Amino acid sequence: MTSDPDPAAAPDPLHETAPTTAAWTTVNISEAFPGVPTALSWTFFADALEYCFRAAFADLGMLSRAERASARCLDERCGAIFHGHPALNLDRFRAMADRSPGGSGDAVEEQMFGSIQTAGRPADNSRRRWPLIALKTPLAMATLPRGLRTVSAEADRWWRECSASPPADADTARARFGEAIERMKEAFRLQLVATMLAQGLFDQLGRLSRAAGDPALRERLATGYSSLAEIDVLTDLWEVSHERLPMSDFILRHGYHGPGEGELSSSSWREDTGELTALVEEFRRHDVNHSPRAAIGRRIAARADAERELLAATPGWRRPATRLVLRLARTFIPARETGKAAFLRIVDVARASARDLGRDAVARGVTPHPDDVFHLTATELLGPDRDQPWNLVPARQAQRARHRTVHLPDVWVGEPTVRASGPGGIDELVVTGLAVSPGVVEGTARVIVDPDRRDSLNDGEILVCHTTDPSWTPLFFLSAGIAIDVGGQLSHGAIVARELGIPCIINTRNGTTAIHDGDTVRLDGTTGTVQVISRASDPAVGVARPRRG
């Protein structure tokens, strides 16, 4: 191997240096990219991310053919990365919402990103796209369910096929990785179309609820979706815990999930079943009345009651349109998670292929560790020179380590202000956020910021975390309540919490630092607050339950 390059001189794929005046946010995208991604993870996603956002907006009529082309500058891009932290261009999302009939940048910012922090930014309120949006959006709605079913079935077939037959050589592994990039584009495009449609329908549910005189009705209307992909994970894990389904069959269905599953260098359940074993033991302690199916049944009944209340409070002449919105919401809000499950299968194939290439590089003596592969870019990994790029690994490791020591604002305009990440532990006794799933609960707070420490959660505790992805769903089921630092009303955590009927607030921003592990807290998912009743260090706090792990 040649000498290591200077980290300061080596190109950094995790930091954007082009000038920008746009508004950016790290909220919501952190579900897909927990923490600072590796170079391979970010470059695997980046091109597909840009293509898919533009294709999805064009599918809905919001972008013209010319606008669908690649961005000419950073301010026209939908996504970028700054100091190792992926971000979305808020101006682009606000503009697409402003162009839509009845839509607004403020609404999309609040529902998708948790709050309105860029009110007053230039709006794109031109109505010239309305005729095309009126034509293309119904077409997208008509074709999306079948498209999602097709891409989901194909992603599942391909993932199972690749899992059952490891590549015979490095060329096959490289080809699979390249195929994963291409497959991501279609799966991600459909998921984004579903997200935009879900956002619009969620907004409509809010308007109908306010018109009926009960704004809180929306949270009960947007639940009871038995078709939600994560519910299949819960019900199958429940079957494993009650010895009605072999763990091997569960892995065949859901092994692509795992802690930090949006990061290629993480380990999926297919590779490491340790977390699943602990979860099965916790699930086994519940009786049939506390099964996932029982919880979903209660939410379906709650939604039916809420729909009857809404229709009863709606004038007769508006009821047909109201029933249509309710029916569309039942189809498209859960579709967002179906698309996510499809592309996560593709991500796991890319993960396995990259590790195969890492092992091949070790065998050829060009790098000492298989996981060094994750510090290359996708272009480097697929390029013709198989040996030279590995020389960049030490510099990339140093760059990523440096990025992990800094923190960016949730929302900013132009260049972000970077500050050092602190140890946390502030003394605020009341934390506020978005109320996304109603109910009040008291209990012990379990603060989990490291996905590898998720086995520290005990059944019935209140989960406090920074962000979540689908692999957190079993922990939701075990939690009495949930407080999440970042996200909006249609973030994964909010959707699943409503589906399980668990009190939840989201977008607390500082919950994982203001609330200390082991504190006794009261979480109110109706008002959006968490109150610290007593600190874990206070002798008045009762004896804590033993912690697993």
C-alpha positions as CSV (number, residue, x, y, z in Angstrom):
1,M,0.0,0.0,0.0
2,T,1.2,3.6,-0.7
3,S,1.6,6.3,1.9
4,D,-1.5,7.8,3.5
5,P,-2.7,11.1,2.0
6,D,-3.0,14.2,4.1
7,P,-6.7,14.3,5.5
8,A,-6.8,18.1,5.0
9,A,-5.8,17.8,1.4
10,A,-7.9,14.8,0.5
11,P,-11.3,15.5,-1.1
12,D,-14.1,15.2,1.5
13,P,-17.3,13.6,0.1
14,L,-19.1,14.5,3.3
15,H,-18.9,18.3,3.0
16,E,-20.4,20.6,0.4
17,T,-18.2,23.6,-0.4
18,A,-20.3,25.3,-3.1
19,P,-21.9,28.6,-2.1
20,T,-25.5,28.6,-1.1
21,T,-28.2,31.1,0.0
22,A,-31.0,28.6,0.4
23,A,-32.7,27.5,3.6
24,W,-31.7,24.0,4.7
25,T,-32.8,21.5,7.4
26,T,-31.5,18.3,8.9
27,V,-34.9,17.4,10.3
28,N,-36.6,14.3,8.8
29,I,-33.7,13.3,6.7
30,S,-31.9,12.1,9.8
31,E,-34.4,9.2,9.8
32,A,-32.6,7.9,6.7
33,F,-29.1,9.0,7.8
34,P,-28.7,8.6,11.6
35,G,-25.6,10.5,12.7
36,V,-22.8,11.1,10.2
37,P,-22.9,8.7,7.3
38,T,-19.9,7.0,5.8
39,A,-18.7,8.1,2.4
40,L,-20.1,5.1,0.7
41,S,-23.5,5.5,2.3
42,W,-23.9,9.2,1.3
43,T,-22.7,8.7,-2.2
44,F,-24.8,5.6,-2.7
45,F,-27.9,7.8,-1.8
46,A,-27.0,11.2,-3.1
47,D,-27.5,10.9,-6.8
48,A,-30.6,8.8,-6.4
49,L,-31.9,11.3,-3.8
50,E,-31.6,14.2,-6.3
51,Y,-33.1,12.2,-9.2
52,C,-36.0,10.9,-7.2
53,F,-37.0,14.2,-5.6
54,R,-37.1,15.8,-9.1
55,A,-38.9,12.9,-10.6
56,A,-41.5,12.7,-7.8
57,F,-42.2,16.5,-8.1
58,A,-42.6,16.1,-11.9
59,D,-44.9,13.1,-11.5
60,L,-47.2,15.4,-9.5
61,G,-47.0,18.2,-12.0
62,M,-45.1,20.5,-9.8
63,L,-42.0,20.6,-12.0
64,S,-41.7,21.2,-15.8
65,R,-39.6,19.0,-18.0
66,A,-36.8,21.6,-18.0
67,E,-36.9,22.0,-14.2
68,R,-36.7,18.2,-13.8
69,A,-33.2,18.3,-15.3
70,S,-30.2,18.3,-13.0
71,A,-29.6,21.3,-10.8
72,R,-27.2,24.0,-12.1
73,C,-26.1,25.1,-8.6
74,L,-26.4,24.1,-5.0
75,D,-29.4,26.3,-4.3
76,E,-31.4,24.3,-6.9
77,R,-30.6,20.9,-5.4
78,C,-33.0,19.1,-3.2
79,G,-30.4,17.6,-0.9
80,A,-26.8,18.2,0.1
81,I,-24.4,17.4,3.0
82,F,-22.6,19.9,5.2
83,H,-19.9,18.9,7.7
84,G,-21.0,15.3,7.5
85,H,-24.7,16.1,8.2
86,P,-27.2,15.5,5.3
87,A,-29.7,18.2,4.8
88,L,-32.8,18.9,2.6
89,N,-33.4,22.2,0.8
90,L,-36.4,23.7,2.5
91,D,-36.8,26.3,-0.2
92,R,-37.4,23.6,-2.8
93,F,-40.0,21.8,-0.7
94,R,-41.8,25.0,0.2
95,A,-41.8,26.0,-3.5
96,M,-43.4,22.7,-4.5
97,A,-46.1,23.1,-1.8
98,D,-46.7,26.8,-2.8
99,R,-47.4,25.7,-6.4
100,S,-50.0,23.2,-5.4
101,P,-53.7,24.2,-5.2
102,G,-54.6,24.7,-1.5
103,G,-51.0,23.9,-0.5
104,S,-48.5,26.2,1.3
105,G,-44.9,26.2,2.2
106,D,-45.7,26.7,5.9
107,A,-47.9,23.6,6.0
108,V,-45.4,21.3,4.4
109,E,-42.6,22.7,6.7
110,E,-44.6,22.1,9.8
111,Q,-45.9,18.6,8.9
112,M,-42.8,17.2,7.3
113,F,-40.1,19.0,9.3
114,G,-41.8,19.7,12.6
115,S,-42.1,23.5,12.8
116,I,-42.2,26.7,10.7
117,Q,-38.9,28.4,11.0
118,T,-38.6,30.0,7.6
119,A,-41.9,31.8,7.3
120,G,-41.4,34.9,5.1
121,R,-39.1,33.2,2.7
122,P,-39.9,34.0,-1.0
123,A,-43.0,32.0,-2.1
124,D,-43.8,30.5,-5.4
125,N,-47.5,31.2,-5.6
126,S,-47.9,31.1,-9.4
127,R,-51.0,29.3,-10.5
128,R,-49.5,28.4,-13.9
129,R,-48.8,24.8,-12.8
130,W,-52.3,24.2,-11.5
131,P,-53.8,22.7,-14.7
132,L,-51.0,20.2,-14.9
133,I,-51.1,19.4,-11.2
134,A,-54.8,18.9,-11.5
135,L,-54.2,16.5,-14.4
136,K,-51.1,14.6,-13.1
137,T,-51.8,14.3,-9.4
138,P,-55.0,12.1,-9.9
139,L,-53.0,10.0,-12.4
140,A,-50.2,9.6,-9.8
141,M,-52.8,8.6,-7.2
142,A,-54.4,6.1,-9.5
143,T,-51.1,4.4,-10.5
144,L,-49.1,4.6,-7.2
145,P,-50.7,1.7,-5.2
146,R,-50.0,-0.8,-8.0
147,G,-46.6,0.7,-8.6
148,L,-45.7,0.4,-5.0
149,R,-46.9,-3.2,-4.8
150,T,-44.8,-4.1,-7.9
151,V,-41.6,-2.4,-6.7
152,S,-42.1,-3.8,-3.2
153,A,-42.6,-7.4,-4.5
154,E,-39.6,-7.1,-6.9
155,A,-37.4,-5.6,-4.1
156,D,-38.3,-8.5,-1.8
157,R,-37.7,-11.1,-4.5
158,W,-34.3,-9.6,-5.3
159,W,-33.3,-9.2,-1.7
160,R,-34.2,-12.9,-0.9
161,E,-32.4,-14.1,-4.0
162,C,-29.2,-12.1,-3.2
163,S,-29.3,-13.2,0.5
164,A,-29.6,-16.9,-0.5
165,S,-26.8,-16.8,-3.1
166,P,-23.7,-14.8,-2.1
167,P,-21.7,-13.5,-5.1
168,A,-19.1,-15.9,-6.5
169,D,-16.5,-13.2,-7.1
170,A,-15.8,-9.5,-6.7
171,D,-17.2,-8.7,-10.2
172,T,-20.6,-10.1,-9.2
173,A,-20.6,-8.1,-6.0
174,R,-19.6,-5.0,-7.8
175,A,-22.4,-5.5,-10.3
176,R,-25.0,-6.1,-7.6
177,F,-23.9,-2.8,-5.9
178,G,-24.3,-0.9,-9.1
179,E,-27.7,-2.6,-9.7
180,A,-28.8,-1.5,-6.2
181,I,-28.1,2.1,-7.1
182,E,-30.4,1.8,-10.1
183,R,-33.1,0.0,-8.3
184,M,-33.1,2.6,-5.6
185,K,-34.2,5.3,-8.0
186,E,-37.5,3.7,-8.8
187,A,-38.3,2.6,-5.2
188,F,-37.3,6.0,-3.8
189,R,-39.2,7.9,-6.4
190,L,-42.5,6.1,-5.6
191,Q,-41.9,6.5,-1.8
192,L,-41.4,10.3,-2.3
193,V,-44.6,10.5,-4.4
194,A,-46.4,8.7,-1.6
195,T,-44.9,11.1,1.0
196,M,-46.1,14.1,-0.9
197,L,-49.6,12.7,-1.4
198,A,-49.7,11.7,2.3
199,Q,-48.7,15.2,3.4
200,G,-51.5,16.7,1.3
201,L,-54.1,14.3,2.7
202,F,-52.9,14.8,6.2
203,D,-53.3,18.6,5.7
204,Q,-56.8,17.9,4.4
205,L,-57.7,15.9,7.5
206,G,-56.6,18.8,9.6
207,R,-58.8,21.2,7.7
208,L,-61.8,19.0,8.0
209,S,-61.2,18.5,11.7
210,R,-60.9,22.2,12.3
211,A,-64.1,22.8,10.3
212,A,-65.8,20.3,12.5
213,G,-64.8,22.2,15.6
214,D,-62.3,19.6,16.9
215,P,-58.7,20.1,15.6
216,A,-57.5,17.1,17.7
217,L,-59.7,14.8,15.7
218,R,-57.0,14.5,13.0
219,E,-54.7,12.4,15.1
220,R,-57.5,9.8,15.5
221,L,-58.4,10.0,11.8
222,A,-54.8,9.3,10.8
223,T,-54.5,5.9,12.4
224,G,-55.8,2.4,12.3
225,Y,-53.9,1.4,9.1
226,S,-53.5,-2.3,9.4
227,S,-51.6,-2.3,6.1
228,L,-48.6,-0.4,7.6
229,A,-45.4,-2.2,6.7
230,E,-44.0,-2.0,10.3
231,I,-47.1,-3.7,11.7
232,D,-46.0,-6.9,9.8
233,V,-42.7,-6.7,11.6
234,L,-44.4,-6.5,15.0
235,T,-47.0,-9.2,14.4
236,D,-44.3,-11.6,13.1
237,L,-42.0,-10.9,16.0
238,W,-44.9,-11.6,18.3
239,E,-45.4,-14.9,16.6
240,V,-41.8,-15.7,17.1
241,S,-42.0,-14.9,20.8
242,H,-45.0,-17.2,21.2
243,E,-43.3,-20.0,19.2
244,R,-45.7,-19.9,16.2
245,L,-43.0,-18.7,13.8
246,P,-39.4,-19.8,13.6
247,M,-36.8,-17.0,13.9
248,S,-35.3,-18.2,10.6
249,D,-38.6,-17.4,8.9
250,F,-38.7,-13.9,10.5
251,I,-35.2,-13.2,9.2
252,L,-36.3,-14.3,5.7
253,R,-39.1,-11.7,5.9
254,H,-37.6,-8.8,7.8
255,G,-33.8,-9.4,8.1
256,Y,-33.0,-6.3,6.1
257,H,-34.0,-4.1,9.1
258,G,-31.6,-3.4,12.0
259,P,-30.1,-0.6,14.1
260,G,-29.2,2.4,12.0
261,E,-30.4,0.7,8.9
262,G,-30.0,3.7,6.6
263,E,-26.2,3.5,7.1
264,L,-24.6,0.9,4.9
265,S,-21.8,0.1,7.5
266,S,-24.4,-0.9,10.1
267,S,-25.3,-4.5,10.7
268,S,-28.8,-5.7,9.8
269,W,-30.8,-8.3,11.6
270,R,-29.8,-10.7,8.8
271,E,-26.2,-10.4,10.1
272,D,-26.7,-10.1,13.8
273,T,-29.8,-11.4,15.6
274,G,-28.7,-10.3,19.1
275,E,-31.2,-7.5,19.4
276,L,-34.0,-9.7,18.1
277,T,-33.3,-12.3,20.8
278,A,-33.7,-9.7,23.5
279,L,-36.9,-8.3,22.0
280,V,-38.4,-11.8,21.8
281,E,-37.9,-12.3,25.5
282,E,-39.7,-9.0,26.2
283,F,-42.5,-9.8,23.8
284,R,-43.0,-13.2,25.5
285,R,-44.0,-11.5,28.8
286,H,-47.2,-10.0,27.2
287,D,-50.5,-11.8,27.2
288,V,-52.7,-12.0,24.1
289,N,-54.7,-8.8,25.1
290,H,-51.5,-6.8,24.6
291,S,-50.6,-8.3,21.2
292,P,-49.8,-6.0,18.2
293,R,-53.0,-7.2,16.5
294,A,-55.0,-6.2,19.6
295,A,-53.4,-2.8,19.6
296,I,-54.2,-2.3,15.9
297,G,-57.7,-3.5,16.4
298,R,-58.2,-0.8,19.0
299,R,-56.8,1.9,16.7
300,I,-59.0,0.8,13.8
301,A,-62.0,1.1,16.1
302,A,-60.8,4.5,17.2
303,R,-60.5,5.7,13.6
304,A,-64.0,4.5,12.8
305,D,-65.4,6.4,15.8
306,A,-63.5,9.5,14.7
307,E,-64.8,9.2,11.1
308,R,-68.3,9.0,12.4
309,E,-67.8,12.1,14.6
310,L,-66.4,14.0,11.7
311,L,-69.2,13.1,9.3
312,A,-71.8,13.9,11.9
313,A,-70.3,17.4,12.3
314,T,-70.0,17.9,8.5
315,P,-72.8,19.5,6.5
316,G,-74.6,17.0,4.3
317,W,-73.5,18.6,1.0
318,R,-69.9,18.3,2.0
319,R,-70.0,14.7,3.2
320,P,-69.3,13.0,-0.2
321,A,-66.0,15.0,-0.5
322,T,-65.2,14.3,3.1
323,R,-65.7,10.5,2.6
324,L,-63.4,10.6,-0.4
325,V,-60.6,12.3,1.6
326,L,-61.0,9.7,4.4
327,R,-60.8,6.9,1.9
328,L,-57.7,8.4,0.2
329,A,-56.0,8.9,3.5
330,R,-56.5,5.2,4.4
331,T,-54.7,4.4,1.1
332,F,-51.9,6.9,0.9
333,I,-50.7,7.7,4.4
334,P,-49.6,4.1,5.1
335,A,-48.2,3.9,1.5
336,R,-45.3,6.1,2.6
337,E,-44.0,3.3,4.8
338,T,-44.5,0.7,2.1
339,G,-42.1,2.5,-0.2
340,K,-39.6,2.9,2.6
341,A,-39.6,-0.9,3.2
342,A,-39.0,-1.5,-0.5
343,F,-35.9,0.6,-0.7
344,L,-34.5,-0.6,2.6
345,R,-34.4,-4.1,1.1
346,I,-32.3,-2.7,-1.7
347,V,-30.0,-0.9,0.8
348,D,-29.4,-4.3,2.5
349,V,-28.3,-5.8,-0.8
350,A,-25.9,-2.9,-1.3
351,R,-24.6,-3.4,2.3
352,A,-23.9,-7.1,1.7
353,S,-22.3,-6.5,-1.7
354,A,-20.0,-3.8,-0.2
355,R,-18.9,-6.1,2.6
356,D,-18.1,-8.8,0.0
357,L,-15.9,-6.3,-1.8
358,G,-14.3,-5.3,1.5
359,R,-13.4,-8.9,2.2
360,D,-12.0,-9.3,-1.3
361,A,-9.8,-6.2,-0.8
362,V,-8.4,-7.7,2.4
363,A,-7.7,-11.0,0.6
364,R,-5.8,-9.1,-2.0
365,G,-3.8,-7.2,0.7
366,V,-4.9,-3.7,-0.3
367,T,-6.5,-2.9,3.1
368,P,-6.4,-4.4,6.6
369,H,-10.2,-4.4,7.5
370,P,-13.2,-5.4,5.4
371,D,-15.3,-2.4,6.7
372,D,-12.7,0.0,5.2
373,V,-14.9,-0.3,2.1
374,F,-17.4,2.0,3.6
375,H,-15.0,4.9,3.5
376,L,-14.8,4.8,-0.3
377,T,-17.3,6.6,-2.5
378,A,-19.7,4.7,-4.8
379,T,-17.8,6.0,-7.8
380,E,-14.4,4.8,-6.4
381,L,-15.9,1.4,-5.5
382,L,-17.3,0.9,-9.0
383,G,-14.4,2.5,-10.9
384,P,-11.8,0.6,-13.0
385,D,-8.9,1.1,-10.5
386,R,-9.6,-1.5,-7.7
387,D,-6.5,-0.8,-5.6
388,Q,-5.6,2.9,-5.6
389,P,-8.8,4.3,-3.9
390,W,-8.1,2.3,-0.8
391,N,-5.2,4.7,-0.1
392,L,-7.8,7.3,0.8
393,V,-9.3,5.3,3.7
394,P,-7.2,6.8,6.6
395,A,-8.1,10.4,5.4
396,R,-11.8,9.6,5.1
397,Q,-11.8,8.0,8.6
398,A,-10.2,11.2,10.0
399,Q,-12.7,13.4,8.1
400,R,-15.7,11.5,9.4
401,A,-14.3,11.5,13.0
402,R,-14.0,15.3,12.8
403,H,-17.5,15.7,11.5
404,R,-18.9,13.6,14.4
405,T,-17.6,16.2,16.8
406,V,-19.7,19.0,15.5
407,H,-23.4,19.9,15.5
408,L,-25.4,21.9,13.0
409,P,-28.7,23.8,13.6
410,D,-31.9,22.0,12.7
411,V,-32.7,24.8,10.2
412,W,-30.4,27.5,8.7
413,V,-30.1,29.8,5.8
414,G,-26.9,29.9,3.7
415,E,-23.8,28.4,5.3
416,P,-24.5,26.6,8.6
417,T,-23.0,27.7,11.8
418,V,-21.0,24.8,13.3
419,R,-20.6,24.3,17.0
420,A,-18.9,21.5,18.9
421,S,-21.1,18.7,20.1
422,G,-21.5,18.9,23.9
423,P,-22.1,16.2,26.4
424,G,-25.7,17.3,27.1
425,G,-27.3,17.1,30.6
426,I,-29.1,20.5,30.8
427,D,-31.5,21.2,33.6
428,E,-34.7,22.0,31.9
429,L,-37.7,20.3,33.7
430,V,-40.2,20.8,30.9
431,V,-39.7,19.8,27.3
432,T,-42.1,20.7,24.5
433,G,-42.7,19.4,21.0
434,L,-45.4,18.5,18.5
435,A,-48.3,16.5,20.0
436,V,-48.6,13.6,17.4
437,S,-50.3,10.8,19.4
438,P,-52.6,11.7,22.3
439,G,-52.5,10.3,25.9
440,V,-50.8,10.9,29.2
441,V,-48.4,8.5,30.8
442,E,-45.9,8.6,33.7
443,G,-42.8,6.4,34.1
444,T,-39.1,6.0,33.9
445,A,-37.4,7.7,31.0
446,R,-34.9,5.6,29.0
447,V,-32.7,7.9,26.9
448,I,-31.2,6.1,24.0
449,V,-28.9,8.0,21.6
450,D,-26.8,5.1,20.4
451,P,-28.7,2.5,18.3
452,D,-26.4,-0.2,19.6
453,R,-27.7,0.4,23.2
454,R,-31.4,-0.1,22.3
455,D,-31.4,-3.3,24.5
456,S,-31.3,-1.0,27.6
457,L,-35.1,-0.3,27.2
458,N,-37.3,-2.1,29.7
459,D,-40.9,-2.9,28.9
460,G,-43.2,0.0,30.0
461,E,-40.5,2.7,30.1
462,I,-40.8,6.0,28.3
463,L,-38.5,6.0,25.3
464,V,-36.5,9.3,24.7
465,C,-34.5,9.3,21.5
466,H,-33.0,11.5,18.8
467,T,-34.7,10.0,15.7
468,T,-36.1,6.7,14.6
469,D,-36.3,4.4,11.6
470,P,-38.5,1.3,11.0
471,S,-36.2,-1.0,13.0
472,W,-37.3,1.0,16.2
473,T,-40.9,-0.2,15.8
474,P,-40.6,-3.2,18.2
475,L,-39.2,-0.8,20.9
476,F,-42.2,1.5,20.3
477,F,-44.4,-1.5,21.1
478,L,-42.6,-2.0,24.4
479,S,-42.7,1.7,25.4
480,A,-45.4,3.4,27.5
481,G,-44.7,6.7,25.7
482,I,-42.2,8.2,23.2
483,A,-40.4,11.6,22.9
484,I,-38.3,12.2,19.8
485,D,-35.9,15.1,19.2
486,V,-36.5,15.6,15.5
487,G,-39.3,15.0,13.0
488,G,-42.7,16.1,12.0
489,Q,-46.3,14.9,12.1
490,L,-45.6,12.5,9.2
491,S,-42.3,11.3,10.3
492,H,-41.9,7.5,10.8
493,G,-42.0,7.8,14.6
494,A,-45.2,9.8,14.6
495,I,-47.0,7.5,12.2
496,V,-46.1,4.3,14.1
497,A,-46.9,5.8,17.5
498,R,-50.4,6.8,16.3
499,E,-50.8,3.3,14.8
500,L,-50.0,1.7,18.2
501,G,-52.0,4.2,20.3
502,I,-48.8,5.2,22.2
503,P,-48.6,8.8,23.6
504,C,-45.9,10.5,21.6
505,I,-44.4,14.0,21.1
506,I,-41.9,14.7,18.4
507,N,-39.5,17.5,17.5
508,T,-38.6,18.2,21.1
509,R,-35.1,19.3,19.8
510,N,-33.5,18.9,23.2
511,G,-35.3,16.0,24.8
512,T,-32.3,13.7,24.9
513,T,-30.3,16.3,26.7
514,A,-32.9,17.9,29.0
515,I,-34.2,14.5,30.1
516,H,-31.7,12.3,31.9
517,D,-31.7,8.6,31.7
518,G,-33.7,7.1,34.6
519,D,-35.7,10.3,35.4
520,T,-39.3,10.0,36.3
521,V,-41.3,11.9,33.8
522,R,-44.9,12.7,32.7
523,L,-45.4,12.7,29.0
524,D,-48.5,14.3,27.5
525,G,-49.1,13.4,23.9
526,T,-52.1,15.7,23.7
527,T,-50.5,18.9,24.7
528,G,-47.0,18.0,23.5
529,T,-45.0,18.2,26.8
530,V,-42.7,16.1,28.9
531,Q,-42.3,17.1,32.5
532,V,-39.5,15.8,34.7
533,I,-41.1,14.8,38.0
534,S,-37.9,13.8,39.7
535,R,-34.3,13.3,38.5
536,A,-32.7,9.9,38.5
537,S,-30.1,11.2,41.0
538,D,-32.8,12.4,43.4
539,P,-33.1,10.0,46.4
540,A,-36.9,10.4,46.3
541,V,-37.0,8.4,43.1
542,G,-38.0,4.8,43.7
543,V,-35.7,1.8,43.1
544,A,-35.2,1.6,39.3
545,R,-36.1,-1.6,37.5
546,P,-33.2,-3.7,36.4
547,R,-31.9,-2.8,33.0
548,R,-31.2,-5.4,30.3
549,G,-27.7,-5.4,28.7
